[in-house]
């Protein structure tokens, strides 16, 4: 048993890299799959066959890394043209969702694409941050003008 690489226990549990499997399949070491993996589902029940990992149930992870070729920092480029608030209002009224975010119907039909969704959310957050900064600058300028007008009114009353 000392050199055993794989074992099938009396109850049918399979161990690879262990002689005492605690589950139906227990692998101690790396595992490489050269084709699709189905967890808690039957491949015949999968609608989209273009996914490498198909899970019918919840997935728990400490971290998920999604690679993308572009990110939203272009929003801070001086030549980037943000939508005006009127354009955003028109878009939201017509489409019933934020720009750069899939509609609820599209997500229900095709699933939530995490990379695209996170990118769209970040784009909206960055644009909204710049809009808030613009509003604060406008408020500051208006407050300065109000103070100047108050002084002028005060001088006129004298």
N, CA, C and O atoms as a DFTB+ gen file, in Angstrom:
632 C
 N C O
     1  1       0.828      -1.204       0.000
     2  2       0.000       0.000       0.000
     3  2       0.862       1.253       0.000
     4  3       0.389       2.306      -0.430
     5  1       2.104       1.187       0.463
     6  2       2.966       2.370       0.559
     7  2       3.171       3.054      -0.780
     8  3       3.257       4.282      -0.813
     9  1       3.253       2.321      -1.894
    10  2       3.460       2.901      -3.221
    11  2       2.167       3.037      -4.010
    12  3       2.205       3.309      -5.210
    13  1       1.031       2.852      -3.365
    14  2      -0.262       2.903      -4.032
    15  2      -0.551       4.322      -4.508
    16  3      -0.456       5.273      -3.732
    17  1      -0.898       4.461      -5.767
    18  2      -1.223       5.766      -6.357
    19  2      -2.721       6.008      -6.408
    20  3      -3.173       7.153      -6.399
    21  1      -3.499       4.917      -6.461
    22  2      -4.951       5.028      -6.555
    23  2      -5.564       3.825      -5.848
    24  3      -5.040       2.712      -5.889
    25  1      -6.705       4.097      -5.192
    26  2      -7.367       3.009      -4.465
    27  2      -8.878       3.171      -4.591
    28  3      -9.387       4.291      -4.648
    29  1      -9.574       2.073      -4.634
    30  2     -11.029       2.062      -4.548
    31  2     -11.359       1.339      -3.256
    32  3     -11.053       0.157      -3.101
    33  1     -11.984       2.052      -2.329
    34  2     -12.269       1.465      -1.016
    35  2     -13.444       0.501      -1.116
    36  3     -14.089       0.388      -2.159
    37  1     -13.705      -0.184      -0.024
    38  2     -14.788      -1.172       0.015
    39  2     -16.157      -0.562      -0.239
    40  3     -17.042      -1.241      -0.759
    41  1     -16.353       0.706       0.117
    42  2     -17.662       1.328      -0.107
    43  2     -17.736       2.055      -1.454
    44  3     -18.727       2.725      -1.744
    45  1     -16.687       1.921      -2.277
    46  2     -16.712       2.512      -3.617
    47  2     -16.060       3.874      -3.721
    48  3     -16.003       4.437      -4.814
    49  1     -15.556       4.435      -2.601
    50  2     -14.854       5.719      -2.665
    51  2     -13.531       5.529      -3.401
    52  3     -12.844       4.524      -3.221
    53  1     -13.185       6.520      -4.239
    54  2     -11.956       6.449      -5.025
    55  2     -10.967       7.456      -4.473
    56  3     -11.305       8.623      -4.273
    57  1      -9.773       7.017      -4.234
    58  2      -8.719       7.902      -3.758
    59  2      -7.567       7.935      -4.730
    60  3      -7.058       6.893      -5.143
    61  1      -7.158       9.130      -5.093
    62  2      -5.970       9.316      -5.931
    63  2      -5.006      10.142      -5.095
    64  3      -5.317      11.267      -4.704
    65  1      -3.844       9.581      -4.826
    66  2      -2.879      10.253      -3.968
    67  2      -3.181      10.054      -2.490
    68  3      -2.536      10.666      -1.640
    69  1      -4.129       9.229      -2.184
    70  2      -4.472       8.900      -0.803
    71  2      -4.950       7.449      -0.745
    72  3      -5.547       6.944      -1.696
    73  1      -4.687       6.801       0.356
    74  2      -5.166       5.420       0.519
    75  2      -6.413       5.370       1.384
    76  3      -6.969       4.298       1.620
    77  1      -6.856       6.545       1.862
    78  2      -8.044       6.590       2.727
    79  2      -9.009       7.672       2.248
    80  3      -9.200       8.675       2.935
    81  1      -9.613       7.483       1.089
    82  2     -10.547       8.512       0.584
    83  2     -11.750       8.661       1.502
    84  3     -12.287       7.678       2.012
    85  1     -12.166       9.908       1.704
    86  2     -13.308      10.220       2.561
    87  2     -14.544      10.606       1.749
    88  3     -15.615      10.829       2.315
    89  1     -14.401      10.685       0.453
    90  2     -15.496      11.068      -0.440
    91  2     -15.538      10.111      -1.611
    92  3     -14.660       9.261      -1.758
    93  1     -16.585      10.250      -2.470
    94  2     -16.690       9.382      -3.648
    95  2     -15.445       9.503      -4.523
    96  3     -14.991       8.521      -5.111
    97  1     -14.887      10.740      -4.604
    98  2     -13.618      10.946      -5.300
    99  2     -12.809      11.928      -4.474
   100  3     -13.242      13.057      -4.246
   101  1     -11.652      11.509      -4.031
   102  2     -10.753      12.393      -3.291
   103  2      -9.406      12.376      -3.983
   104  3      -8.785      11.324      -4.133
   105  1      -8.957      13.561      -4.408
   106  2      -7.684      13.700      -5.099
   107  2      -6.773      14.535      -4.223
   108  3      -7.089      15.684      -3.915
   109  1      -5.660      13.978      -3.826
   110  2      -4.643      14.732      -3.093
   111  2      -3.523      15.039      -4.071
   112  3      -2.752      14.153      -4.441
   113  1      -3.437      16.270      -4.480
   114  2      -2.483      16.689      -5.505
   115  2      -3.235      17.464      -6.568
   116  3      -4.437      17.698      -6.443
   117  1      -2.540      17.857      -7.597
   118  2      -3.148      18.615      -8.678
   119  2      -3.993      17.715      -9.564
   120  3      -3.702      16.530      -9.725
   121  1      -5.031      18.287     -10.129
   122  2      -5.868      17.563     -11.082
   123  2      -6.008      18.422     -12.333
   124  3      -6.267      19.622     -12.239
   125  1      -5.840      17.825     -13.476
   126  2      -5.970      18.539     -14.740
   127  2      -7.075      17.866     -15.533
   128  3      -7.086      16.646     -15.693
   129  1      -8.002      18.671     -16.025
   130  2      -9.090      18.166     -16.843
   131  2      -8.909      18.735     -18.240
   132  3      -8.741      19.944     -18.398
   133  1      -8.939      17.900     -19.234
   134  2      -8.708      18.367     -20.598
   135  2     -10.012      18.649     -21.333
   136  3     -10.008      18.985     -22.517
   137  1     -11.126      18.508     -20.624
   138  2     -12.409      18.778     -21.244
   139  2     -13.298      19.459     -20.222
   140  3     -12.796      19.960     -19.216
   141  1     -14.562      19.491     -20.443
   142  2     -15.505      20.192     -19.570
   143  2     -15.727      19.437     -18.265
   144  3     -15.601      18.214     -18.205
   145  1     -16.063      20.200     -17.216
   146  2     -16.338      19.625     -15.906
   147  2     -17.769      19.995     -15.529
   148  3     -18.167      21.156     -15.630
   149  1     -18.531      19.010     -15.098
   150  2     -19.915      19.214     -14.692
   151  2     -20.032      18.839     -13.220
   152  3     -19.645      17.742     -12.819
   153  1     -20.573      19.767     -12.411
   154  2     -20.746      19.511     -10.983
   155  2     -22.221      19.620     -10.651
   156  3     -22.857      20.642     -10.910
   157  1     -22.756      18.557     -10.075
   158  2     -24.150      18.512      -9.640
   159  2     -25.133      18.752     -10.787
   160  3     -26.214      19.310     -10.595
   161  1     -24.739      18.326     -11.960
   162  2     -25.607      18.503     -13.118
   163  2     -25.301      17.431     -14.158
   164  3     -24.260      16.776     -14.109
   165  1     -26.198      17.270     -15.070
   166  2     -26.044      16.314     -16.152
   167  2     -25.711      17.103     -17.417
   168  3     -26.417      18.060     -17.735
   169  1     -24.660      16.732     -18.145
   170  2     -24.313      17.477     -19.367
   171  2     -25.479      17.618     -20.337
   172  3     -25.544      18.598     -21.080
   173  1     -26.400      16.661     -20.345
   174  2     -27.547      16.738     -21.250
   175  2     -28.492      17.872     -20.866
   176  3     -29.274      18.332     -21.697
   177  1     -28.426      18.332     -19.602
   178  2     -29.314      19.396     -19.126
   179  2     -28.709      20.791     -19.276
   180  3     -29.364      21.780     -18.951
   181  1     -27.490      20.885     -19.755
   182  2     -26.806      22.171     -19.888
   183  2     -27.227      22.824     -21.200
   184  3     -27.150      22.207     -22.263
   185  1     -27.668      24.065     -21.118
   186  2     -28.095      24.783     -22.322
   187  2     -26.883      25.249     -23.110
   188  3     -26.783      24.994     -24.310
   189  1     -25.952      25.939     -22.433
   190  2     -24.758      26.446     -23.098
   191  2     -23.626      25.444     -22.981
   192  3     -23.202      25.118     -21.872
   193  1     -23.137      24.958     -24.089
   194  2     -22.061      23.964     -24.050
   195  2     -20.686      24.601     -24.190
   196  3     -19.685      23.890     -24.279
   197  1     -20.620      25.921     -24.211
   198  2     -19.342      26.596     -24.418
   199  2     -18.625      26.932     -23.110
   200  3     -17.615      27.635     -23.132
   201  1     -19.121      26.450     -21.984
   202  2     -18.478      26.708     -20.702
   203  2     -17.636      25.510     -20.295
   204  3     -18.054      24.366     -20.470
   205  1     -16.452      25.770     -19.754
   206  2     -15.563      24.689     -19.336
   207  2     -15.981      24.106     -17.994
   208  3     -15.768      22.921     -17.740
   209  1     -16.581      24.938     -17.124
   210  2     -17.026      24.486     -15.807
   211  2     -18.508      24.789     -15.682
   212  3     -18.926      25.940     -15.809
   213  1     -19.297      23.762     -15.435
   214  2     -20.743      23.900     -15.301
   215  2     -21.143      23.429     -13.913
   216  3     -20.937      22.268     -13.561
   217  1     -21.715      24.331     -13.127
   218  2     -22.084      24.010     -11.751
   219  2     -23.559      24.328     -11.562
   220  3     -24.009      25.438     -11.846
   221  1     -24.297      23.350     -11.084
   222  2     -25.692      23.580     -10.730
   223  2     -25.731      23.684      -9.213
   224  3     -25.872      22.681      -8.514
   225  1     -25.607      24.888      -8.718
   226  2     -25.557      25.117      -7.286
   227  2     -24.673      26.313      -6.995
   228  3     -24.260      27.031      -7.906
   229  1     -24.392      26.517      -5.745
   230  2     -23.604      27.664      -5.311
   231  2     -22.113      27.357      -5.397
   232  3     -21.690      26.207      -5.276
   233  1     -21.337      28.397      -5.605
   234  2     -19.883      28.285      -5.620
   235  2     -19.353      29.191      -4.513
   236  3     -19.772      30.343      -4.402
   237  1     -18.449      28.687      -3.705
   238  2     -17.840      29.467      -2.632
   239  2     -16.362      29.592      -2.932
   240  3     -15.687      28.600      -3.209
   241  1     -15.868      30.803      -2.877
   242  2     -14.452      31.043      -3.115
   243  2     -13.996      32.217      -2.269
   244  3     -14.785      33.114      -1.970
   245  1     -12.751      32.217      -1.889
   246  2     -12.179      33.365      -1.168
   247  2     -11.937      34.525      -2.123
   248  3     -12.031      35.690      -1.736
   249  1     -11.630      34.203      -3.354
   250  2     -11.349      35.242      -4.331
   251  2     -11.593      34.689      -5.725
   252  3     -11.305      33.525      -6.002
   253  1     -12.121      35.529      -6.592
   254  2     -12.298      35.170      -7.996
   255  2     -11.557      36.224      -8.811
   256  3     -11.805      37.418      -8.643
   257  1     -10.669      35.808      -9.675
   258  2      -9.919      36.725     -10.519
   259  2     -10.472      36.608     -11.929
   260  3     -10.517      35.523     -12.510
   261  1     -10.888      37.738     -12.462
   262  2     -11.427      37.771     -13.820
   263  2     -10.483      38.625     -14.641
   264  3     -10.267      39.798     -14.337
   265  1      -9.927      38.037     -15.673
   266  2      -8.983      38.767     -16.502
   267  2      -9.731      39.525     -17.586
   268  3     -10.724      39.046     -18.135
   269  1      -9.236      40.712     -17.879
   270  2      -9.828      41.534     -18.926
   271  2      -8.708      42.250     -19.663
   272  3      -7.642      42.492     -19.096
   273  1      -8.940      42.584     -20.902
   274  2      -7.897      43.244     -21.684
   275  2      -7.944      44.758     -21.526
   276  3      -6.949      45.437     -21.781
   277  1      -9.082      45.294     -21.109
   278  2      -9.191      46.744     -20.904
   279  2      -9.844      46.989     -19.551
   280  3     -10.543      46.124     -19.022
   281  1      -9.615      48.160     -19.004
   282  2     -10.276      48.548     -17.767
   283  2     -10.722      49.987     -17.913
   284  3     -10.397      50.635     -18.908
   285  1     -11.448      50.492     -16.958
   286  2     -12.195      51.745     -17.113
   287  2     -11.403      53.015     -16.849
   288  3     -11.982      54.101     -16.881
   289  1     -10.119      52.925     -16.592
   290  2      -9.364      54.136     -16.284
   291  2      -9.395      55.156     -17.414
   292  3      -9.044      56.318     -17.210
   293  1      -9.813      54.730     -18.607
   294  2      -9.948      55.662     -19.720
   295  2     -10.931      56.774     -19.392
   296  3     -10.904      57.832     -20.021
   297  1     -11.797      56.544     -18.416
   298  2     -12.772      57.557     -18.004
   299  2     -12.053      58.822     -17.523
   300  3     -12.584      59.925     -17.654
   301  1     -10.857      58.667     -16.971
   302  2     -10.109      59.806     -16.436
   303  2      -9.243      60.497     -17.483
   304  3      -8.587      61.494     -17.179
   305  1      -9.231      59.989     -18.695
   306  2      -8.476      60.625     -19.768
   307  2      -9.138      61.957     -20.108
   308  3     -10.364      62.049     -20.167
   309  1      -8.331      62.980     -20.329
   310  2      -8.896      64.321     -20.567
   311  2      -9.736      64.386     -21.838
   312  3     -10.580      65.273     -21.967
   313  1      -9.525      63.472     -22.774
   314  2     -10.295      63.476     -24.017
   315  2     -11.548      62.602     -23.954
   316  3     -12.308      62.537     -24.920
   317  1     -11.768      61.923     -22.806
   318  2     -12.942      61.063     -22.670
   319  2     -14.200      61.921     -22.563
   320  3     -14.243      62.879     -21.790
   321  1     -15.211      61.574     -23.337
   322  2     -16.473      62.325     -23.351
   323  2     -17.504      61.568     -22.529
   324  3     -17.982      60.510     -22.937
   325  1     -17.846      62.123     -21.357
   326  2     -18.893      61.525     -20.526
   327  2     -20.254      61.954     -21.041
   328  3     -20.408      63.006     -21.661
   329  1     -21.237      61.106     -20.763
   330  2     -22.615      61.473     -21.078
   331  2     -23.016      62.634     -20.170
   332  3     -22.616      62.690     -19.007
   333  1     -23.802      63.551     -20.705
   334  2     -24.353      64.603     -19.854
   335  2     -25.455      63.990     -18.992
   336  3     -25.912      62.881     -19.266
   337  1     -25.879      64.701     -17.961
   338  2     -26.952      64.158     -17.114
   339  2     -28.230      64.001     -17.923
   340  3     -29.019      63.092     -17.668
   341  1     -28.443      64.896     -18.912
   342  2     -29.628      64.765     -19.758
   343  2     -29.550      63.493     -20.615
   344  3     -30.545      62.788     -20.785
   345  1     -28.354      63.210     -21.152
   346  2     -28.172      61.995     -21.950
   347  2     -28.372      60.741     -21.085
   348  3     -28.983      59.766     -21.523
   349  1     -27.850      60.783     -19.854
   350  2     -28.030      59.639     -18.941
   351  2     -29.507      59.438     -18.628
   352  3     -30.006      58.313     -18.647
   353  1     -30.198      60.529     -18.342
   354  2     -31.622      60.439     -18.031
   355  2     -32.395      59.864     -19.212
   356  3     -33.256      59.004     -19.028
   357  1     -32.098      60.327     -20.407
   358  2     -32.757      59.824     -21.617
   359  2     -32.455      58.337     -21.806
   360  3     -33.353      57.553     -22.112
   361  1     -31.189      57.951     -21.622
   362  2     -30.793      56.548     -21.782
   363  2     -31.522      55.656     -20.777
   364  3     -32.081      54.621     -21.141
   365  1     -31.507      56.072     -19.511
   366  2     -32.138      55.275     -18.457
   367  2     -33.649      55.188     -18.680
   368  3     -34.243      54.125     -18.498
   369  1     -34.261      56.284     -19.068
   370  2     -35.704      56.272     -19.332
   371  2     -36.054      55.338     -20.476
   372  3     -37.060      54.631     -20.422
   373  1     -35.225      55.335     -21.514
   374  2     -35.506      54.505     -22.691
   375  2     -35.167      53.037     -22.455
   376  3     -35.884      52.157     -22.931
   377  1     -34.076      52.757     -21.724
   378  2     -33.572      51.384     -21.619
   379  2     -33.842      50.711     -20.279
   380  3     -33.713      49.492     -20.160
   381  1     -34.214      51.490     -19.277
   382  2     -34.532      50.964     -17.937
   383  2     -33.338      50.273     -17.262
   384  3     -33.524      49.359     -16.459
   385  1     -32.122      50.707     -17.586
   386  2     -30.911      50.252     -16.899
   387  2     -29.794      51.248     -17.179
   388  3     -29.900      52.090     -18.071
   389  1     -28.725      51.135     -16.401
   390  2     -27.599      52.051     -16.557
   391  2     -26.827      51.771     -17.840
   392  3     -26.822      50.642     -18.329
   393  1     -26.174      52.793     -18.386
   394  2     -25.296      52.555     -19.530
   395  2     -24.163      51.596     -19.137
   396  3     -23.730      51.586     -17.985
   397  1     -23.701      50.815     -20.068
   398  2     -22.581      49.873     -19.897
   399  2     -22.926      48.701     -18.975
   400  3     -22.036      47.946     -18.582
   401  1     -24.205      48.539     -18.625
   402  2     -24.661      47.426     -17.798
   403  2     -25.748      46.693     -18.587
   404  3     -26.627      47.319     -19.180
   405  1     -25.676      45.367     -18.586
   406  2     -26.688      44.585     -19.299
   407  2     -28.058      44.774     -18.647
   408  3     -28.157      45.035     -17.448
   409  1     -29.086      44.642     -19.437
   410  2     -30.447      44.734     -18.909
   411  2     -30.774      43.491     -18.101
   412  3     -30.133      42.453     -18.266
   413  1     -31.765      43.589     -17.232
   414  2     -32.215      42.441     -16.460
   415  2     -32.650      41.308     -17.372
   416  3     -32.363      40.144     -17.091
   417  1     -33.333      41.627     -18.452
   418  2     -33.793      40.593     -19.393
   419  2     -32.612      39.875     -20.033
   420  3     -32.622      38.652     -20.172
   421  1     -31.592      40.643     -20.424
   422  2     -30.405      40.029     -21.023
   423  2     -29.700      39.103     -20.025
   424  3     -29.240      38.023     -20.393
   425  1     -29.619      39.532     -18.763
   426  2     -28.983      38.709     -17.731
   427  2     -29.800      37.455     -17.478
   428  3     -29.238      36.372     -17.314
   429  1     -31.130      37.588     -17.446
   430  2     -31.989      36.415     -17.246
   431  2     -31.835      35.424     -18.393
   432  3     -31.907      34.213     -18.184
   433  1     -31.623      35.933     -19.601
   434  2     -31.508      35.078     -20.776
   435  2     -30.112      34.470     -20.909
   436  3     -29.973      33.271     -21.151
   437  1     -29.078      35.305     -20.749
   438  2     -27.707      34.873     -21.034
   439  2     -26.828      34.715     -19.807
   440  3     -25.673      34.308     -19.928
   441  1     -27.343      35.024     -18.643
   442  2     -26.536      34.962     -17.428
   443  2     -25.785      36.265     -17.199
   444  3     -25.690      37.117     -18.083
   445  1     -25.254      36.396     -15.989
   446  2     -24.494      37.591     -15.611
   447  2     -23.033      37.377     -15.970
   448  3     -22.385      36.468     -15.452
   449  1     -22.528      38.199     -16.840
   450  2     -21.118      38.115     -17.235
   451  2     -20.339      39.013     -16.280
   452  3     -20.333      40.236     -16.417
   453  1     -19.682      38.381     -15.310
   454  2     -19.074      39.128     -14.211
   455  2     -18.041      40.145     -14.677
   456  3     -18.038      41.277     -14.193
   457  1     -17.170      39.773     -15.599
   458  2     -16.135      40.700     -16.058
   459  2     -16.740      41.936     -16.698
   460  3     -16.362      43.059     -16.364
   461  1     -17.681      41.737     -17.617
   462  2     -18.332      42.863     -18.292
   463  2     -19.137      43.698     -17.300
   464  3     -19.130      44.927     -17.367
   465  1     -19.828      43.030     -16.382
   466  2     -20.654      43.746     -15.411
   467  2     -19.790      44.584     -14.475
   468  3     -20.104      45.745     -14.213
   469  1     -18.699      44.001     -13.969
   470  2     -17.810      44.754     -13.082
   471  2     -17.198      45.944     -13.814
   472  3     -17.052      47.023     -13.239
   473  1     -16.842      45.748     -15.076
   474  2     -16.272      46.840     -15.856
   475  2     -17.310      47.945     -16.057
   476  3     -16.993      49.127     -15.919
   477  1     -18.544      47.566     -16.380
   478  2     -19.599      48.561     -16.552
   479  2     -19.910      49.288     -15.261
   480  3     -20.136      50.498     -15.262
   481  1     -19.924      48.546     -14.143
   482  2     -20.163      49.184     -12.842
   483  2     -19.043      50.169     -12.514
   484  3     -19.306      51.281     -12.054
   485  1     -17.789      49.761     -12.751
   486  2     -16.663      50.645     -12.459
   487  2     -16.705      51.881     -13.352
   488  3     -16.411      52.985     -12.894
   489  1     -17.063      51.706     -14.609
   490  2     -17.184      52.855     -15.508
   491  2     -18.219      53.832     -14.959
   492  3     -17.981      55.040     -14.926
   493  1     -19.371      53.311     -14.529
   494  2     -20.413      54.175     -13.974
   495  2     -19.947      54.841     -12.683
   496  3     -20.204      56.028     -12.480
   497  1     -19.270      54.104     -11.811
   498  2     -18.769      54.676     -10.555
   499  2     -17.774      55.785     -10.841
   500  3     -17.851      56.856     -10.240
   501  1     -16.835      55.542     -11.756
   502  2     -15.830      56.556     -12.063
   503  2     -16.464      57.789     -12.705
   504  3     -16.106      58.918     -12.368
   505  1     -17.406      57.578     -13.630
   506  2     -18.094      58.724     -14.241
   507  2     -18.893      59.487     -13.190
   508  3     -18.880      60.718     -13.175
   509  1     -19.592      58.762     -12.308
   510  2     -20.371      59.419     -11.255
   511  2     -19.463      60.186     -10.299
   512  3     -19.827      61.264      -9.828
   513  1     -18.285      59.637     -10.009
   514  2     -17.328      60.337      -9.143
   515  2     -16.915      61.654      -9.777
   516  3     -16.861      62.684      -9.104
   517  1     -16.624      61.621     -11.074
   518  2     -16.260      62.865     -11.763
   519  2     -17.434      63.838     -11.796
   520  3     -17.238      65.048     -11.675
   521  1     -18.655      63.323     -11.957
   522  2     -19.840      64.186     -11.925
   523  2     -20.001      64.843     -10.556
   524  3     -20.314      66.031     -10.474
   525  1     -19.791      64.089      -9.489
   526  2     -19.903      64.643      -8.130
   527  2     -18.836      65.713      -7.912
   528  3     -19.121      66.759      -7.329
   529  1     -17.611      65.461      -8.374
   530  2     -16.549      66.468      -8.255
   531  2     -16.950      67.737      -8.993
   532  3     -16.780      68.841      -8.475
   533  1     -17.487      67.580     -10.212
   534  2     -17.948      68.747     -10.977
   535  2     -19.030      69.509     -10.216
   536  3     -19.028      70.740     -10.190
   537  1     -19.957      68.772      -9.594
   538  2     -21.034      69.414      -8.837
   539  2     -20.477      70.176      -7.627
   540  3     -20.910      71.293      -7.342
   541  1     -19.522      69.573      -6.921
   542  2     -18.910      70.260      -5.786
   543  2     -18.207      71.538      -6.235
   544  3     -18.289      72.567      -5.563
   545  1     -17.517      71.470      -7.370
   546  2     -16.849      72.671      -7.883
   547  2     -17.869      73.743      -8.251
   548  3     -17.649      74.928      -7.997
   549  1     -18.979      73.329      -8.849
   550  2     -20.040      74.271      -9.194
   551  2     -20.635      74.898      -7.935
   552  3     -20.845      76.109      -7.880
   553  1     -20.905      74.071      -6.925
   554  2     -21.470      74.578      -5.666
   555  2     -20.502      75.558      -5.012
   556  3     -20.914      76.605      -4.511
   557  1     -19.232      75.222      -5.018
   558  2     -18.230      76.115      -4.423
   559  2     -18.230      77.461      -5.151
   560  3     -18.214      78.516      -4.517
   561  1     -18.247      77.417      -6.465
   562  2     -18.259      78.656      -7.264
   563  2     -19.533      79.460      -6.983
   564  3     -19.481      80.681      -6.837
   565  1     -20.678      78.767      -6.908
   566  2     -21.938      79.459      -6.628
   567  2     -21.927      80.069      -5.229
   568  3     -22.413      81.183      -5.034
   569  1     -21.378      79.351      -4.264
   570  2     -21.291      79.890      -2.900
   571  2     -20.408      81.125      -2.855
   572  3     -20.722      82.085      -2.150
   573  1     -19.311      81.113      -3.595
   574  2     -18.445      82.297      -3.670
   575  2     -19.197      83.469      -4.290
   576  3     -19.087      84.602      -3.821
   577  1     -19.967      83.192      -5.352
   578  2     -20.750      84.246      -5.999
   579  2     -21.836      84.774      -5.064
   580  3     -22.095      85.977      -5.036
   581  1     -22.467      83.896      -4.306
   582  2     -23.496      84.308      -3.345
   583  2     -22.891      85.222      -2.295
   584  3     -23.468      86.259      -1.968
   585  1     -21.729      84.845      -1.762
   586  2     -21.067      85.679      -0.751
   587  2     -20.709      87.047      -1.325
   588  3     -20.866      88.067      -0.655
   589  1     -20.226      87.064      -2.570
   590  2     -19.901      88.333      -3.222
   591  2     -21.160      89.183      -3.398
   592  3     -21.131      90.390      -3.155
   593  1     -22.263      88.562      -3.818
   594  2     -23.525      89.294      -3.991
   595  2     -24.047      89.813      -2.650
   596  3     -24.580      90.921      -2.586
   597  1     -23.902      89.031      -1.584
   598  2     -24.321      89.477      -0.257
   599  2     -23.541      90.713       0.164
   600  3     -24.108      91.646       0.734
   601  1     -22.257      90.721      -0.112
   602  2     -21.438      91.880       0.222
   603  2     -21.866      93.098      -0.581
   604  3     -21.953      94.207      -0.053
   605  1     -22.135      92.875      -1.885
   606  2     -22.564      93.994      -2.730
   607  2     -23.913      94.521      -2.270
   608  3     -24.125      95.733      -2.266
   609  1     -24.825      93.648      -1.884
   610  2     -26.139      94.055      -1.382
   611  2     -25.969      94.827      -0.088
   612  3     -26.605      95.859       0.126
   613  1     -25.110      94.318       0.763
   614  2     -24.840      95.004       2.037
   615  2     -24.289      96.398       1.806
   616  3     -24.667      97.338       2.507
   617  1     -23.405      96.544       0.838
   618  2     -22.817      97.871       0.547
   619  2     -23.858      98.810      -0.056
   620  3     -23.832     100.015       0.195
   621  1     -24.790      98.248      -0.863
   622  2     -25.831      99.071      -1.452
   623  2     -26.820      99.582      -0.405
   624  3     -27.377     100.671      -0.541
   625  1     -27.031      98.779       0.641
   626  2     -27.970      99.157       1.698
   627  2     -27.418     100.266       2.580
   628  3     -28.185     100.932       3.274
   629  1     -26.128     100.478       2.569
   630  2     -25.513     101.511       3.419
   631  2     -25.747     102.889       2.913
   632  3     -25.291     103.857       3.523
